[in-house]
């Protein structure tokens, strides 16, 4: 209501000034009388507020005179009505509106004007020589529970260490760029952001852009994780490289639990380690990894192992789980074009609608490769398609150890994969089981096993199908056993081998030095062809 009451006063003042009335002797005398009244009156000057405001409304004082009296008598203040709102939903809504109206940018001294920090734990960030450089080049370490919200795009020039218990980072859609100075970090295992032990950090809605993957670009990963970290809703990580052993973009130690989720995208990241047991173009971890909920990893590479992910744990209770419409596409490595398991006892599960597509290994494991025995399971509607082992074994999956197992079940599919040596779809020396409604379709090996090359045992059961596969030896399955008492191919239930072809053994073949037993208690082999058998 005060705004509506002041508007006529403003118009009145304008009219008076146009008429010259504001400078009349009578008005000057009236103004002087009000000053004397406030100086010599019985009331405190502040108590005259209502009287001078009403006088201004009646035209006895101009708005200019009213404001002069207020400025000369600082006890005269405008009265206002205050409403205290405690409902959390209303507070949140009003805060958004207030920020829009007043363009608020909270600027704690250690964050400059690029972000605001809310401390939920009662502590503060302490100054150290480490850095979120970006946030306008100010050195900080986050030690308390709390959150950072970015208010604009910024750059990181050195390192941020986060050591709080629970810490959230909301980028509000802004971009964080990484520039040359952060390469001055000397520890081999440190990235631009170091999530230290006992932390639990959640990143959302931020575009993290590295310095590029060219030979001259700064050589450091984006994040090093020694605790729990989630890279989630609408986060993009791109253009990082690392020539040290672990991960192009993210590395986790053996205490880490890493969640990649909620529409995260990791693109164009590269790792160039000096040893074949290391790599991970996007991510390398010695701990547990969950990839889920519409994650995309695309265009990443390693000169050795794991074009997208290298899992390096040696713990039967830890595992790599990929689920929930996650996709790995167009990634490349020497071994394991998409995923590489570099330790024994590894567990990897692909479920729901996971897709591994168009990944390549220059040696073995176009989709998934291993360097120790592993337990690999494809289930749900998971799919590996268009993957290649360009100079070795296992177009989709390769595990060259007699322990461990490969299971493809439910509605999982491997299709249009290829290898130059063994196993257009799968090469494994242990136990392979294809069951449920699983399908292997259109796979090819130049030499051995168009769909499967196995040493120990391969079982085809349920409604599983192998079709349209081809090779020189064994259009569908070839046993490569070189030891007595090994080499069993079991076909049962309603399983089918159809329309496969080879030079030797259109459906099933044993190479010249194998001891093989084929046991059929059900299923069918039909429409297969070969020059010899």
N, C-alpha and C positions, 0 to 999 in steps of 0.2 A: 503494500500500500504506500510506502514512503516514496517510491519512484513516481507513482501517479500523482502524489501531492506536490512533489517538487517540479513536475513538468509545467504547471501553470505559473509557478514562480519564475522559472527561466523565461517563459514567454513574456511575463510582466516586466522583467528586467530589460528585455530587448525593447519592448514598447516604450519604456521610460527613457532608455538611452536615445531612442530615435526622436523622442519629443523634448529631450533636454531636461526632463524632470528630475533626473537623478542628481543633477548638480544645483538644484534650486536651493535658496537660502532656508526654506522651511524644512526640506528633507535633511540638509546638513545639520540643522539644529536638532531635528528628531534623532539623528544618529548620535550626536554628541550627548543628548540626554540619556540615551540607552547606555552609553559608556560610563557616564557619571553614576547612573543607577547601579550598575554592576560593580563599580569601584567602591561606592560609598553606601550601598544598600545593606539592609539587615541580613539578607540571605548570602550564602556562599555563592560565588559566581556560577558554579555548576548547577545550582538549583534554578537558575533563570532560563535553562534550556527550553522548556516548553513554552515559556512566555515569548522568547525571541523567535521561536519557530512559528508560533501562531501569528506574531506580528508580521513575519515575512509572508505568511499565507494571505493575510489581509491586505498586503501591499504597503504596510507601514514601514517595512524594511525591504530593500532590494535583496536579491540573492547574493549579490556581491557584498552588501553590508552585513548580511547574516554570516557569510563565510569569514569576513574580517573579524567580527566579534568572536567567532569560534577560535580563530587563530591567535587572537590576542589574549584570550582567557582559556588556557589549556585545560581547565577543569570542566569546560563545556564540552560534552561529548554527545554523539548521536546515540540514542537508545536503540537496541535491536532485540528481537525475540530469538531465542536459541532453542532448537529442538534436538534432543539427543536421541539418536537412532542406534539401537543395539541389535536389531535383527541382522544376522550375518549376510543373508541374501541381499537385503536392501543396502547394507554397507558396501558390499562388493559392487552392486549396480551403480550406486552413487559415486563410488571412487572412480569408476571408469568414466562417468560423465564429467566429474570434476577435472580429471586429467585431460579430457578433451577440451574443456573450457579454458583452463588455465595453462595448458601445455607444460605440465609439471615434469621436470627432470631432476630426480633426486641425485645428489652428487656427493656421496661420502668421499672423504678426502683421499682414500686409497683407491677409489674407482674412477676418479675423474668424472667426466660427464657421459661416459659411454654406457654405464650400467648403474643399477641400484642394487644394494645388498640389504636383505632383511634377515636379521639374526633371530632365529627361533629358540636359541639355546642360552641366551643371556651372556654370551662371550662375544669377543670381537676378533676381527682378523688382525694378525700381528705382522709387522714389517719384517721382511727378511731379504736376503740378497736374491731369492728366487722371484719369479715374475709371471704374471699374466701380462706380459708387456703390453699387450694390447690395450688392455683397457687403459689406453692413453699412456702406456709406458710406465705405469706405476707399479712398484714392487709389492707383492702381497703373498701371504699364505693364508688359506682359509682353514681355520681350525675348529669352528663351531658349527652346530647344526644351523641350517639357514638356506637361503636361496639367492641366486643372482638372476636378475632380469635385464637383458640388454635393451638399451633405448635407442641405439643406432648401430650402424656398421662400424667395425673396428679392426685393428690388427694386433697380432701377438708377435712380440719381438724376442721374447725369451721364454721362461718356463713358469707355469702355475703349478704349485703343489697343493693338493686338497687333502686334508687330513682329518676332517670332521667326521662325525658319525653318520649323519644323514644330510645330504647336500643336493639341492636341485638347481638346475641351470635352465632357464627359459629364455631362448633367444628372441622370442617375439618376431620370428621370421627374418631376423637380421643376419648379415654375413660376417664371419670372423676369418680374416686372412692371416696367413703366416708368412713372415718375411725373414730376411737373411740372418738377422742377429740371433734367432733362436738356434741356429746351428752351432753356436758357441757352447752349448751344453756338452760337457766332456764325457760323461758316463755313457758307456755303450748301450745301456738299457733305458735311457731316459728319453722321453718324448716332450713335446711342447706342453702337454698337460700330464702331470704325474698324480695318479689317484693312489694314495698311500694306504698302508694297512689299516684295518678297522674302519674304513670308510664305506659309505653306501651312497653312490652318486647317480643321479638321473639327469641325462641331457635330453632336452626337447626343443623342437622348432628353431633350429639353428643351421645355417649353412657354413660348414667348416671347409675352407678352401686352402689347400697346400700350395707350395711354391712351384709345383710341376714335377714331372718325371724325367726331364731332360738330363743329360750328363752334367750340366752346369748348375742344376737346381739344388737348393739346400737339401741336405741328406739327413732327414730325421722323421720318425713316425709322428703321428698326431697325438696319440695317447698311450701311456704305459699304465697298466692296471695291476695293483697289488691287493685288491679287495673285491668289492662288489660294484659293478658299474652297469648301467643301462643306457643304451644309445637308442632312443625311442622316437616318439611321435614327431614325424616330419623333420627328422635330422638328415642332413646330407653331408657326407664326407667324401672329398674328391681331391685328386691331384697331389697325393703324398708319395714319397719314395723313401726307402731305407735300405742301405747296403750292409747294415749290421745284421746279426743272425735272425732277428725276430720281427716279422710282420711289416708290411708296407705302411699300414695306417694305425693298427692297434696291436699291442702286445700285452698278454696277461701272464703273470707268473703262476707258480703252482698253488697259490692261495686264492687265485682269482675266480670269480664267477661272473661271466660276461653275458649280458642279454642284448641281442640285436633284435629289435621289434618295432611294431607300430609304424610301418611305412618308412623305415630307415632306408637310405640309399647310400651305398659305397661304390664309387666309380673311379676308374682310371688311377688306381694305386698300384705300386710296384715294389717288390722286394728282391734284392740281389745279394743273397748271402754267399759266404765262401765255402759252405759245406752243404752236401746234399740232404742232410737230415733237418735242414732249416728252410724257412721260407714263409709262405702265406702272404700273397699279394695284398689282401685286405686285412687279414687277422691271423696272428699266431698266438696260441695259448698253451701253457702247461697245466691249466686248470679246466674248469667246466664251461662249456659254451652252449647257449640256447639261441637258435636262430628261428624266428617265428613272426607271424602276423604281418604278411605282405612286405617283408624285407626284400630288397633287390641288391645283389652284388653283381656288378657288370664291368667288363673291360679291365679286370685286374690281372696281374701276372707276377710270376716269380721265375727267376733264372734257374732255380732248382725245384722246390717241391711246394705243391699247394697253390694253384693259381689264385684261388679265393681264400681258402682257410687251411691252415696247418694246425692240427691238434697233436700236441707233443706230450700229453700226460702218460703216466705209467701207473694207472690206478684203476682197478676193475670197477670201483664204485663211481668214478667220474665218467662223463660221456659227452659226446657231441650230439645234440638233438636239433634237427632241422624240421620245422613243421609250419602249419598255418599259412599256406600260399606263398611261402618264401621261394625266391628264385635266384639261381646263380647262372649267369649267362656270359658267354664269350670270354671266358677266363682261360689263361694258358700257363703251363709250367712244364718243366722237364718230366716230372712225375706227379700224377694227380692234378689234372687240368683244373678241376674245381676244388677238390678236397684231398688232403694227404694226412694219413695217420702215421706218425713217425715213432710210435712206441708200442710195445706189446700190451695186450689186454685192452686195447682200445675198443670202445663201443660207439657206434654211430647209427642213429636211427633217422630215416626219412619217412615222414608220415603226412597225413592230410593231403594237400594238393601241392606238395613241393615239386619244383621243376628245376632240373639241372639241364641246361641246353647249350649246345654248340660250344662246348669246352674241349680243349685239346691238350694232350701231353706229347711232347716231342719224343718221349720214350714209352712210358707205360702208365695205364690208368687214366684214360681220357676224362672220365668223370671223377672216380675215386681211386686213389692209390695208397699203398701201405709199405712200411719198411719193417713191420713186425706183425705177428698174427693179430687179427682183429675180428670183432663180431659186428657184421654189417647187416642191417635190416632195412628193407624197403617195404612199406605197407601203405594202407589207405589208397589214395589215388596218386601217390608219388610217381614221378616219371623222370627217367634219364633219356634224353633224345639228342641225336645229332652229334654225339661226342666221339673223339678219335684218339687212338694211340698210334701216333704216326711212325714210330720205329720200334714197336714192342708189343706188349700184351695188354688185353683188357680194354676194349673200346669204352665200356661204361665203368667196369669195376675190375681191379686187379689186386689180388692178395696172394703172394707167392709162398705162403707158409702152410704147413700141414695142420697146425692147430687153428682154432678159430672157425668161423662159418660165414657164409653169405646166404641170406634168406630174402626171397622176393615173394610177397604174399598179398592177400586181399585183392585189390584192383590195381596194384602197382604195374608199371610198364617200363620196359627198356626197348627203344626202337631206333632204327636207322643209325646205329653205332658201328664203329669199325676198328679193326686192329690189323697191323701188317704181319704179325706173327701168330699169336694165339688169342682165342676168345674174342670174337667180334663184340659180344656183350660182356661176358664174364670170364676171367681166368683166375682160378683158385686151386691151390693144392690141397685144401682141406675138404670141407663138406658144403655142398651147394644144395639148397632146397627151393624149388619153384612150386608154389601151392596156391590155394584159393582160386581166384579168377585172374591171377597174374599172367602177363603176356610178354614174350620176347618176339619182336617182329622186325623183319627187314634188316637184320644185322649181318655183318660180313667180316671174315678174317681171310687174309691172303693165303695162310698156310694151314692153321689147325683150329677147328671148332668155330663154325660160323656164328653160333650163339654162345656155346659154352665149351671151354677147355678145362678139364678137371683131372686131378691126379687121384684123389682118394675116393669120394663118393658124390654122385649127383642124383637127386630124387626129383621126379616130376610127378605131382599128385594133385588131387582135387580136380578143378576145372582148368588147371594151368595149360597154357598153349605156347608152343614154339612154332613159328611159321615164317616162311619167306626168307629164310637165312641161307647163307652159302659160304663155302670154303673149299680148299683143296682136299683136306681130310676132315670128314664129318660135317655135313651141311648144317646139322643142328647141334650135335654133341660129339666131341672127340675126347677120349680118355688118353692121357699122356703118361700113365703110370710106368715107372721104370723099376718097380720093386714088386716082388711076389706078394700075394695076399692083399694087394691094393687093387683098386679099379672096379667099382661097382656102379652101374647105372640102373636105377630103379624107376619103373613107370607103372603107375597104379591109379585107381579111381577112374575119373573121366578125362585124364590128361591127354593132350594131343600133340603130335609132331606132324606138321603139314607143309607141303609145298616147299620143302628144303632141297638143296642140291649141292653136289660136290663131285670132285673127280673120283674120290674114294669114300664110299659110305654116305649116301644121300641123307640118311637120317642120323645114324650113329656109326662111329668109326673108332677103332683102336689103332694107334700107330704101330710100327713094325716090331717094337720091342716091349709093348704093353701086355700085361696079363689082365683081361677084362671079363667081367661077367655082367650080362644084361638080364635083369629080372623084370618080367612083365606080368603083373597080376591084374591088370586092367589097362585102360587107355588104348590109344590107337596111334599108328604111324601110317600115314597115307600120302599119296601124291608126291613122294620124294623121288629123286632121281640121281644117278651117278654113272660115271663111265665104268667104274669097277665096284659093284655091290651097292 
